[in-house]
Amino acid sequence: MNVFVFVHIWVYSDEGEDYESLLPSDPGASTTAAPPPNTKQKRGHSPQGTSAPASKKPKQRLLTSTAREEEDRWHDREEEDIKPDPPRFMPARTPGPTFDTTKAQSPISLFQLFFSASVVKKIIKNTMPTLLKESKLGWSTQKKMKKKNSAEPLYTEMVKACKAHFQPYPNLFIGERMVITRGSVSTKQYIKDKPTKWGYKLFVLADSSSGYTWNFFVYSGQSRSPTGNSLSYSAAMDLLPFPLLGSGYRLFTDSFYTSPTLFTDLSEKTIGCCGIIRRNRTGFPQTKTNVLPQKAEKGDIRWIRTGKLLFVNWMDTRQVTMWSTVHQTYSGQTVRRKVREAGVWKNKLIPVPDCIVDYNKNMGDVDLSHALCGSYSIRHKTTKWYKTLFYHFVDIAVTNSYFLHKELFKFNQGPTQKKPLTHKTFREQLVKELLEFAEGSAATPPPPPPPPNTTCMPATFDSEEGRARKHCKRCHDAGAPRVKTAVYCRECRVPLCLSSKKNCFQLWHDGK
C-alpha cells in the first residue's frame, strides 16, 4: 500500500501539484492545526490563530482531482481529434546509400563494404593468438576472456559498416531477432511468441521502407543500462545514436517497448513513436467512461488524448490498442473486412485509425531482413558458440548488400535490366564472384622445373667401344690442357669429363 501511495504522489508532483497537500494524513491525527500548549480546544471550533478554510484545503484539491478524472473519458470516432504537429525531419545525412550512387556496383563490391580486407585481417589477428594459447600447456595467470568478447571485434566492425554506408529513411522499427542454437550456453534466451523460441537474442533497429539492418546488439542476459530503467527502454535508447541518426524520425515498436517513459523521452528528442500497448501497462487510461465494449462491432473506435500521447482502441477480429505521438485518431481511412449481417458474411469497408494503417505499413509482423536471412542462411552445426553468431553476421552482410543493390537500382535503371535481381539470383552471383576472387588472389605457384633430358645420358667406352679413354671435347675447344676421359654422351657421341672435380658433361649440354 505504501508503494502505491508513493507512485501516486510522484505522478501528480510532475503536474505541478503541491507535494505536501497530496501526502496521506495520519488516521489518528486531526485535520486541524495542533492547539498551542496549555490551550483547551472545544469540539467543533477552530483553535485560536487558525482559520476554518485552511482545514478544508486538502478536501478542495481532492474535488478538483475528481473533476479532472470525470472529464477524462473515451471519445467516439465522430468526435474530432486535433492532429499534433509532426516533428521536422532533419537527418544527419541524405537518406539512402551514402556512397556514389551513379556507378554500378557488383554483388561482391557491395559485400566488401561490410567484409573488407581490414575486417578479414582483424579476424586473423584475433584468431592466431587464441590458437597459440591453446597450443601451450600449463597454468595460465591471465583472466579468461568473457564469452561475448570472442565475437566483439567482428561485431564492432559490422555495426560500424552498417551505419556508415546507409542513412535510414523517415520510418524506423525496433524488433527482436532470435538466432537458433542448440548449445548449452548462458547467453541463450527464450521467447515463447517467436518461431525460433530458443537461441541468441538480438535487438535490431531497421529501416522500414527497405528492411536494411542499421544497428543491432546481442543481448547477453542482463540490462545494459546502469540507470535502473527497464530492458525495453535501455535497448531502444542504445539502438538510437541521435547525433549520427538526426531528428524527426518516426519509430514503430511492438508492445514490449511501448511505455510512457520511452515515448515521452523520445518526443523530447523530436523522435515520434507509434506502437501496440498492453492495457495493463503503467500509464494506460483506467477510466471506464464510454469504454469500447467487449462485443463491439468491427470498426468501432475509442480514443483518449493526453497532450501528445494518443490512446486508440479499435475493434477488429479482437480489440487492438495503440499508442502514438504523431498521429490523428481518424481521417476517414477504411479497410476491407468480412462482416456478418443477418446471418450472411459480406465484405465491407470499416473505419480504421490512422496509426494502425501506418503501423501495418511500416512494421507489420515480419522482419524482412531476418526473413531473408532465414531463406538462404549459411548457418550449420558447430561446436563453438561464437561461430553461430559469425554466420549470422555474414547473413546480415549479404542481406544488407542485397538491399543496397535494390536501392542502387532506383538510380541506375539500365535499358536491358528492368528490375533488380532477385534475392536468390543475387546470392548465386555473389558466390560466383567470391570464387573468382579467391582464385585470382591465390599466390602464383613457382614454375615447375624443366623435365630431365632423358636422351643425353653418359656412358663409358669400356662398355661399348672397347677403348679405355678419349680426349674431352669441351676441354679441347676451351683451349685447356687435353684431358682423357672414359665418359661420353650416348646421344651426342662426344667424350666429356664427368668426375667429382670436373663436370664437362653438364657444362657442354647447358651451353649447347
C-alpha positions as a printed Julia matrix, in Angstrom:
512×3 Matrix{Float64}:
   0.0     0.0     0.0
   2.84    2.35    0.77
   4.41    1.75   -2.64
   1.16    2.62   -4.38
   0.84    5.87   -2.46
   4.4     6.82   -3.35
   3.82    6.3    -7.08
   0.59    8.28   -6.86
   2.44   11.2    -5.28
   5.23   11.1    -7.87
   2.81   11.22  -10.81
   0.92   14.22   -9.51
   4.04   16.07   -8.47
   5.04   16.17  -12.15
   1.83   18.02  -12.91
   2.71   20.91  -10.64
   0.58   19.92   -7.6
   1.67   20.71   -4.09
   3.71   17.76   -2.8
   2.68   18.18    0.85
  -1.02   18.56    0.05
  -1.02   15.11   -1.63
   0.57   13.28    1.3
  -1.9    10.97    3.11
  -2.92   12.22    6.55
  -2.38   10.14    9.66
  -5.65    8.34   10.52
  -5.17    9.19   14.19
  -4.37   12.84   13.61
  -6.81   15.73   13.25
  -7.12   17.8    10.1
  -6.92   20.96   12.18
  -3.77   22.55   13.43
  -2.46   21.47   16.85
  -3.52   23.82   19.68
  -0.88   25.8    21.47
   0.37   24.46   24.79
  -1.97   24.76   27.79
  -4.87   25.7    25.47
  -8.13   23.79   25.51
  -9.94   23.26   22.26
 -13.69   22.85   22.09
 -15.19   20.25   19.82
 -16.45   21.76   16.57
 -14.46   25.01   16.93
 -11.24   26.02   15.3
  -8.33   26.82   17.57
  -7.32   30.38   18.05
  -4.91   31.65   15.43
  -6.18   29.32   12.69
  -8.94   29.71   10.16
 -11.59   27.21    9.2
 -10.95   27.27    5.43
  -7.37   26.08    5.99
  -8.65   22.73    7.27
 -10.71   22.27    4.08
  -7.82   22.8     1.65
  -6.98   19.11    1.07
 -10.66   18.34    0.51
 -10.87   21.08   -2.11
  -7.89   19.65   -4.04
  -9.45   16.22   -3.91
 -12.62   17.57   -5.53
 -10.56   19.24   -8.24
  -8.76   15.97   -8.95
 -12.05   14.08   -9.08
 -13.5    16.59  -11.5
 -10.46   16.17  -13.72
 -10.87   12.38  -13.7
 -14.53   12.7   -14.69
 -13.52   14.78  -17.7
 -11.1    12.07  -18.93
 -13.28    9.7   -20.92
 -13.07    7.65  -24.09
 -14.19    9.58  -27.17
 -16.07    8.21  -30.17
 -14.96    8.26  -33.78
 -17.37   11.11  -34.55
 -15.6    13.41  -32.08
 -12.85   15.31  -33.86
  -9.26   14.92  -32.73
  -6.55   17.56  -33.16
  -3.6    16.28  -35.15
  -0.26   17.08  -33.44
   2.42   18.95  -35.32
   4.72   16.36  -36.94
   8.41   16.58  -36.0
  10.57   18.19  -38.64
  12.61   15.56  -40.45
  16.27   16.6   -40.24
  18.54   13.57  -40.85
  22.26   13.84  -40.27
  22.88   12.7   -43.89
  20.86   12.33  -47.06
  18.63    9.24  -46.71
  19.73    6.26  -48.78
  23.16    4.88  -49.72
  25.95    7.18  -48.59
  28.42    6.23  -51.35
  28.43    7.18  -55.03
  25.14    6.0   -56.5
  25.97    6.88  -60.11
  28.31    3.9   -60.52
  27.05    0.37  -60.9
  28.16   -1.97  -58.13
  28.61   -5.72  -58.42
  27.41   -8.02  -55.62
  30.95   -8.63  -54.4
  31.76   -4.92  -54.27
  28.68   -4.35  -52.1
  29.55   -7.31  -49.88
  33.08   -5.97  -49.4
  31.61   -2.82  -47.85
  30.87   -5.0   -44.81
  33.61   -7.64  -45.11
  36.54   -5.55  -46.27
  40.2    -6.56  -46.23
  40.66   -4.82  -42.86
  37.85   -6.93  -41.35
  39.47  -10.13  -42.63
  42.83   -9.04  -41.19
  41.19   -8.33  -37.84
  39.64  -11.8   -37.83
  43.05  -13.34  -38.5
  44.71  -11.12  -35.91
  42.25  -12.16  -33.2
  42.27  -15.83  -34.21
  46.02  -16.54  -34.19
  46.71  -15.56  -30.54
  43.89  -17.86  -29.46
  45.4   -20.77  -31.37
  48.82  -20.09  -29.86
  47.37  -20.03  -26.34
  45.59  -23.34  -26.87
  48.82  -24.96  -28.07
  50.56  -24.2   -24.77
  50.12  -26.43  -21.75
  50.22  -25.43  -18.1
  48.52  -23.0   -15.75
  47.62  -19.54  -17.05
  47.83  -16.37  -14.97
  45.7   -14.34  -17.4
  41.98  -13.84  -16.88
  39.73  -15.82  -19.16
  38.06  -13.75  -21.88
  34.33  -13.27  -21.48
  32.11  -15.09  -23.92
  30.68  -12.03  -25.6
  34.2   -10.64  -26.17
  35.02  -13.52  -28.52
  32.74  -12.03  -31.18
  33.15   -8.4   -30.1
  35.8    -7.31  -32.7
  33.76   -8.59  -35.65
  30.53   -7.22  -34.17
  32.08   -3.76  -33.79
  33.27   -3.68  -37.4
  29.94   -4.98  -38.7
  27.84   -2.38  -36.87
  30.21    0.39  -37.94
  29.84   -0.64  -41.6
  26.03   -0.9   -41.36
  25.81    2.66  -40.06
  28.39    4.11  -42.44
  27.01    3.0   -45.82
  23.3     3.81  -45.42
  21.18    6.57  -43.89
  17.65    5.45  -42.91
  14.51    6.95  -44.36
  11.96    8.65  -42.04
  10.37    5.44  -40.68
  12.22    3.01  -38.4
  11.24   -0.01  -36.38
  12.75   -1.87  -33.43
  12.39   -5.62  -33.09
  13.82   -8.73  -31.5
  15.59  -11.37  -33.54
  16.37  -14.94  -32.5
  19.37  -16.85  -33.89
  18.72  -20.53  -33.32
  21.23  -22.56  -31.33
  21.05  -25.91  -29.57
  24.13  -25.4   -27.43
  24.03  -25.1   -23.66
  25.34  -21.57  -23.19
  24.42  -18.96  -20.61
  23.56  -16.32  -23.23
  20.78  -18.4   -24.81
  17.33  -16.82  -24.4
  13.72  -17.98  -24.67
  10.81  -16.09  -26.31
   7.57  -18.04  -26.47
   5.96  -15.9   -29.2
   8.79  -16.33  -31.72
   9.01  -19.15  -34.3
  12.55  -19.71  -33.02
  11.96  -19.91  -29.29
  15.5   -20.77  -28.11
  18.61  -19.01  -29.32
  20.71  -15.87  -29.15
  18.61  -12.75  -28.8
  19.42   -9.67  -30.89
  17.85   -6.22  -30.58
  17.65   -4.71  -34.07
  16.94   -1.24  -35.46
  15.99   -1.4   -39.14
  14.7     0.87  -41.89
  11.0     0.27  -42.55
  10.95    1.03  -46.27
  13.98   -1.05  -47.34
  14.45   -3.56  -44.5
  18.11   -2.54  -44.09
  19.57   -3.53  -40.68
  21.1    -0.29  -39.43
  22.05   -1.12  -35.83
  21.9    -4.18  -33.57
  23.44   -5.75  -30.49
  23.46   -9.19  -28.89
  21.63   -9.47  -25.57
  23.79  -11.29  -23.01
  21.12  -11.82  -20.36
  21.31   -8.63  -18.35
  20.32   -4.99  -18.8
  22.97   -2.78  -20.41
  21.81    0.38  -18.63
  23.11    1.14  -15.11
  20.39    3.79  -14.56
  17.76    1.3   -13.42
  15.49    1.68  -16.45
  13.69   -1.3   -17.94
  15.31   -3.54  -20.53
  13.0    -2.32  -23.29
  13.82    1.33  -22.53
  17.57    0.67  -22.42
  17.52   -1.35  -25.65
  15.65    1.35  -27.56
  17.94    4.12  -26.33
  21.08    2.11  -27.12
  19.9     1.48  -30.68
  19.26    5.18  -31.39
  22.53    7.16  -31.69
  20.89   10.57  -32.06
  23.95   12.57  -33.32
  24.55   10.08  -36.14
  20.88    9.5   -36.87
  19.4    13.0   -36.74
  15.9    14.09  -35.71
  12.34   13.9   -37.0
  12.23   10.11  -37.39
   9.17    8.01  -36.62
   9.79    4.87  -34.58
   7.42    1.88  -34.66
   7.57   -0.66  -31.83
   5.71   -3.67  -30.51
   4.16   -4.0   -27.06
   7.48   -4.97  -25.44
   8.98   -1.5   -25.94
   5.89    0.72  -25.67
   5.97    2.71  -22.43
   5.11    6.3   -21.44
   8.67    6.95  -20.28
  10.2     5.92  -23.6
   7.65    7.75  -25.75
   7.92   10.93  -23.68
  11.73   10.96  -23.7
  11.89   10.3   -27.44
   9.31   13.0   -28.09
  11.58   15.48  -26.32
  14.33   14.45  -28.75
  11.94   15.07  -31.7
  11.5    11.35  -32.4
   7.89   10.35  -32.98
   6.66    6.96  -31.75
   3.85    4.56  -32.53
   3.22    1.07  -31.21
   0.93   -1.51  -29.69
   0.38   -1.14  -25.95
  -0.81   -3.59  -23.32
  -3.79   -2.47  -21.27
  -2.03   -3.32  -18.0
   0.93   -1.09  -18.84
   1.63    1.72  -16.39
   0.17    4.98  -17.71
  -2.71    3.41  -19.65
  -6.03    5.26  -19.02
  -8.07    3.49  -16.36
 -11.34    5.34  -16.91
 -14.35    3.2   -17.85
 -16.47    6.05  -19.17
 -17.57    5.29  -22.75
 -15.07    2.44  -22.96
 -15.11    0.17  -26.03
 -17.45   -2.79  -25.31
 -16.12   -6.32  -25.49
 -18.68   -7.21  -28.18
 -18.46   -4.01  -30.19
 -18.98   -4.01  -33.95
 -15.99   -4.18  -36.26
 -14.68   -0.7   -36.96
 -15.72    0.89  -33.64
 -13.11    3.34  -32.34
 -12.46    4.87  -28.92
  -9.66    7.31  -28.16
  -8.17    9.49  -25.43
  -5.53   12.17  -25.9
  -3.25   13.33  -23.08
  -1.04   16.04  -24.52
   0.95   14.41  -27.33
   0.06   10.87  -26.22
  -2.86    9.37  -28.13
  -4.5     6.13  -26.94
  -6.66    4.36  -29.53
  -8.91    1.31  -29.07
 -10.15   -0.3   -32.3
 -12.33   -3.36  -32.76
 -11.18   -5.74  -35.47
 -11.47   -9.5   -35.02
 -10.39   -8.62  -31.5
  -9.59   -5.35  -29.73
  -6.4    -3.61  -30.82
  -4.89   -0.93  -28.6
  -2.36    1.57  -29.99
  -0.32    4.42  -28.6
   1.09    7.22  -30.75
   2.64   10.67  -30.52
   2.47   11.55  -34.23
  -1.0    10.55  -35.44
  -4.51   11.87  -35.54
  -7.19    9.42  -34.43
  -9.2     9.06  -37.64
  -9.04   10.79  -41.01
 -11.51    8.7   -43.0
  -9.38    5.68  -43.93
 -11.06    2.29  -44.32
 -10.1    -1.36  -44.57
 -11.99   -4.3   -46.05
 -13.2    -6.96  -43.6
 -15.73   -9.79  -43.6
 -18.76   -8.81  -41.5
 -21.74  -10.98  -40.67
 -25.07   -9.26  -41.31
 -28.39  -11.07  -40.97
 -26.6   -14.41  -40.84
 -24.65  -13.78  -44.07
 -20.93  -12.96  -44.32
 -20.21   -9.94  -46.53
 -17.14   -7.93  -47.47
 -17.48   -4.48  -46.03
 -15.31   -1.38  -45.65
 -14.95   -0.46  -41.99
 -13.22    2.58  -40.45
  -9.62    2.14  -39.3
  -7.46    4.54  -37.23
  -4.55    6.26  -38.94
  -1.96    4.85  -36.53
  -2.95    1.25  -37.33
  -2.64    1.85  -41.09
   0.83    3.33  -40.61
   1.85    0.58  -38.19
   0.91   -2.22  -40.6
   2.69   -0.44  -43.45
   5.96    0.26  -41.64
   6.28   -2.69  -39.29
   3.65   -5.38  -39.69
   4.51   -8.81  -38.3
   7.63   -9.67  -40.32
  11.23   -8.51  -40.04
  12.15   -8.53  -43.75
  15.89   -8.74  -43.12
  15.52  -11.69  -40.74
  13.16  -13.43  -43.17
  15.72  -13.2   -45.98
  18.49  -14.35  -43.64
  16.47  -17.46  -42.86
  15.72  -18.23  -46.52
  19.32  -18.98  -47.5
  21.2   -18.97  -44.21
  24.81  -20.19  -44.2
  24.45  -21.43  -40.61
  25.44  -25.02  -39.89
  26.28  -27.1   -36.84
  29.36  -26.07  -34.92
  30.89  -26.82  -31.54
  31.9   -23.19  -30.97
  29.09  -20.91  -29.86
  30.6   -17.75  -31.38
  30.68  -19.31  -34.85
  26.87  -19.27  -34.84
  26.97  -15.5   -34.36
  29.68  -15.22  -37.02
  27.46  -16.99  -39.55
  24.57  -14.68  -38.71
  26.82  -11.63  -39.14
  27.66  -12.91  -42.62
  23.93  -13.31  -43.33
  23.35   -9.7   -42.24
  26.15   -8.54  -44.55
  24.67  -10.43  -47.51
  21.09   -9.19  -46.95
  22.24   -5.6   -46.43
  24.24   -5.88  -49.66
  21.09   -7.03  -51.42
  19.09   -4.11  -50.01
  21.79   -1.71  -51.24
  21.59   -3.36  -54.67
  17.85   -2.64  -54.78
  18.43    0.96  -53.67
  21.08    1.49  -56.36
  18.71    0.15  -59.0
  16.49    3.18  -58.39
  19.36    5.41  -59.58
  20.82    3.15  -62.32
  17.98    1.56  -64.26
  19.58    0.21  -67.41
  17.77   -0.38  -70.73
  18.3    -4.15  -70.54
  17.58   -4.75  -66.86
  14.07   -3.58  -65.97
  14.06   -4.76  -62.35
  16.67   -5.6   -59.72
  17.97   -9.09  -59.19
  16.01  -11.46  -57.03
  17.45  -12.44  -53.68
  18.37  -15.92  -54.91
  20.0   -14.65  -58.11
  21.94  -12.04  -56.15
  23.34  -14.7   -53.81
  24.27  -17.01  -56.69
  26.12  -14.23  -58.48
  27.87  -13.25  -55.24
  29.09  -16.84  -54.75
  30.5   -16.95  -58.29
  32.33  -13.65  -57.82
  33.74  -14.77  -54.47
  35.12  -17.95  -56.07
  36.7   -15.96  -58.9
  38.16  -13.53  -56.38
  39.66  -16.4   -54.36
  41.24  -17.97  -57.46
  42.72  -14.67  -58.6
  44.09  -13.71  -55.19
  45.81  -17.07  -54.58
  49.63  -17.0   -54.65
  51.1   -17.84  -58.08
  52.96  -21.15  -57.77
  56.62  -21.23  -58.93
  57.21  -22.58  -62.45
  57.85  -26.31  -62.46
  61.46  -27.43  -63.09
  62.26  -28.43  -66.67
  61.88  -32.14  -67.3
  65.14  -34.03  -67.21
  66.79  -34.75  -70.54
  66.26  -38.44  -70.95
  68.06  -38.72  -74.33
  71.54  -37.42  -73.41
  72.9   -39.96  -70.97
  76.52  -40.6   -70.03
  78.17  -43.89  -70.99
  81.72  -45.35  -70.81
  83.97  -46.56  -73.58
  84.83  -49.68  -71.67
  81.33  -51.0   -72.04
  80.77  -50.35  -75.74
  83.74  -49.05  -77.72
  86.42  -51.28  -76.34
  88.72  -48.28  -75.92
  89.68  -47.06  -72.47
  89.79  -43.24  -72.9
  89.44  -40.31  -75.34
  90.27  -36.61  -75.15
  87.47  -34.37  -73.68
  85.75  -32.34  -76.38
  84.94  -29.36  -74.15
  88.47  -29.08  -72.76
  89.84  -29.15  -76.28
  87.51  -26.39  -77.51
  88.22  -24.2   -74.48
  92.0   -24.4   -75.06
  92.59  -26.12  -71.77
  95.13  -28.88  -71.39
  93.87  -32.01  -73.0
  92.31  -34.45  -70.63
  91.4   -38.02  -71.41
  88.07  -39.34  -70.15
  86.33  -42.67  -70.27
  82.85  -40.97  -70.36
  80.99  -39.82  -73.42
  77.4   -38.78  -74.33
  75.44  -41.64  -75.76
  73.27  -39.33  -77.9
  75.85  -36.74  -79.0
  78.7   -39.27  -79.28
  81.09  -36.73  -77.71
  83.64  -37.6   -74.98
  83.21  -35.35  -71.93
  84.73  -35.19  -68.46
  82.48  -36.37  -65.62
  84.01  -36.59  -62.16
  83.64  -35.16  -58.67
  86.07  -32.35  -59.54
  85.05  -31.59  -63.09
  81.67  -31.87  -64.88
  82.16  -31.02  -68.53
  79.18  -33.23  -69.36
  76.71  -30.74  -67.79
  78.56  -27.63  -68.94
  78.6   -28.9   -72.5
  74.87  -29.55  -72.64
  73.94  -26.28  -70.86
  75.88  -24.23  -73.38
  74.65  -26.19  -76.3
